[in-house]
Structures are given as structure tokens and as C-alpha cells.
Amino acid sequence: MSYENQRQFEKLADREMTLNGRAEDMDDTIGGRITRARNAQGLSVAQLARRLGLRTTTLSHWENDRAEPRPNRLLMLAGVLAVSPTWLLTGQGTAPSEDGDDTSVRLLKQELTRLRDDATTIVDRLDRAIERLGE
């Protein structure tokens, strides 16, 4: 079996294992890690491509290991997917949770609550200022 045929066979085997739900096999390549992080964010290929300003075919090539993102795109991708560029490149570091990132959701909820409280305070101050102007 030639090197190229062996590589294609390994890719097909990896995809079959991924389809059977073995997420750890996805982490063997940058494409697999991109797919895992995208799935963890609950995004489709088209949604992620739109957020990054890419064609869906470009993102599909990355996920299928037919091409790799340039460094500037890798940084954008890591930011949108809420993972580190190091994890995308090497698989070392914290991987995204398959169930979604509970920590990110909790932090976002805290931030939104704080913003709501700040908005309430501002509205109260505006009401008081309007009352003073009406006197």
C-alpha cells in the first residue's frame, strides 16, 4: 500500500470512528479539533464560516485536513471557538466540553446579570435627573 493510499485509509477510518461517537479520535488532527470545537459551540460549518468571513469550502477543507488555516485565521478561529490556538494546533491544553462549556455559560450569565444591574442603576439615575429638571 502506497503512503498516499495508507493516509487516505487512515482518514476514512478516523472519520468512521468519529461517526461512531469517539471524540478522542477527532483530536488527532487540527481538522478534527476544529470540528470538535465547532460542535461544542453548537455551530454549523456555514455558521462558523460566516462568523469568520470564509467560504464554507475553506472551512470544510480545514476540518477535513485538506488545508490548514494561516496564523491570522487560526487566531480568529480560536477566539470564535473559545479555545486556545495551542490546543487547535497540537491538542495540548484544555479541550472544549462535548456538552458545551458550562464555565463560559456561567461567566456569560454573570456578565449579563452585572450589565442588567448597571443598566437599572443608570435608568434610576436618569429618572432622578429628569425629575430634577422638571422641578
Contacts in CASP RR format, 6 or more apart in sequence:
PFRMAT RR
TARGET T0000
AUTHOR 0000-0000-0000
METHOD contacts of the structure
MODEL  1
MSYENQRQFEKLADREMTLNGRAEDMDDTIGGRITRARNAQGLSVAQLAR
RLGLRTTTLSHWENDRAEPRPNRLLMLAGVLAVSPTWLLTGQGTAPSEDG
DDTSVRLLKQELTRLRDDATTIVDRLDRAIERLGE
1 9 0 8 1.000
11 64 0 8 1.000
11 65 0 8 1.000
14 25 0 8 1.000
14 26 0 8 1.000
14 28 0 8 1.000
14 29 0 8 1.000
17 25 0 8 1.000
18 25 0 8 1.000
18 26 0 8 1.000
18 32 0 8 1.000
18 35 0 8 1.000
23 36 0 8 1.000
23 98 0 8 1.000
26 32 0 8 1.000
26 33 0 8 1.000
26 35 0 8 1.000
26 36 0 8 1.000
27 33 0 8 1.000
27 36 0 8 1.000
27 91 0 8 1.000
27 95 0 8 1.000
29 65 0 8 1.000
30 62 0 8 1.000
30 65 0 8 1.000
30 68 0 8 1.000
30 88 0 8 1.000
30 89 0 8 1.000
31 62 0 8 1.000
31 63 0 8 1.000
31 64 0 8 1.000
31 65 0 8 1.000
32 63 0 8 1.000
32 65 0 8 1.000
33 83 0 8 1.000
33 87 0 8 1.000
33 88 0 8 1.000
33 91 0 8 1.000
33 95 0 8 1.000
34 59 0 8 1.000
34 62 0 8 1.000
34 63 0 8 1.000
34 77 0 8 1.000
34 81 0 8 1.000
34 88 0 8 1.000
35 63 0 8 1.000
36 95 0 8 1.000
36 96 0 8 1.000
36 98 0 8 1.000
37 81 0 8 1.000
37 82 0 8 1.000
37 83 0 8 1.000
37 88 0 8 1.000
37 95 0 8 1.000
37 96 0 8 1.000
38 45 0 8 1.000
38 48 0 8 1.000
38 63 0 8 1.000
38 81 0 8 1.000
39 98 0 8 1.000
40 81 0 8 1.000
40 96 0 8 1.000
40 97 0 8 1.000
40 98 0 8 1.000
40 100 0 8 1.000
40 101 0 8 1.000
41 48 0 8 1.000
41 80 0 8 1.000
41 81 0 8 1.000
41 82 0 8 1.000
41 96 0 8 1.000
41 100 0 8 1.000
42 100 0 8 1.000
43 51 0 8 1.000
45 56 0 8 1.000
45 59 0 8 1.000
45 60 0 8 1.000
45 63 0 8 1.000
46 56 0 8 1.000
48 59 0 8 1.000
48 80 0 8 1.000
48 81 0 8 1.000
49 55 0 8 1.000
49 56 0 8 1.000
49 58 0 8 1.000
49 59 0 8 1.000
51 80 0 8 1.000
52 59 0 8 1.000
52 73 0 8 1.000
52 76 0 8 1.000
52 77 0 8 1.000
52 80 0 8 1.000
54 73 0 8 1.000
58 67 0 8 1.000
61 67 0 8 1.000
62 68 0 8 1.000
62 69 0 8 1.000
68 74 0 8 1.000
69 77 0 8 1.000
74 85 0 8 1.000
74 88 0 8 1.000
74 89 0 8 1.000
75 85 0 8 1.000
77 88 0 8 1.000
78 84 0 8 1.000
78 85 0 8 1.000
78 87 0 8 1.000
78 88 0 8 1.000
81 88 0 8 1.000
81 96 0 8 1.000
82 96 0 8 1.000
82 101 0 8 1.000
82 104 0 8 1.000
83 94 0 8 1.000
83 95 0 8 1.000
83 96 0 8 1.000
84 93 0 8 1.000
84 94 0 8 1.000
86 92 0 8 1.000
86 93 0 8 1.000
87 93 0 8 1.000
87 94 0 8 1.000
87 95 0 8 1.000
END
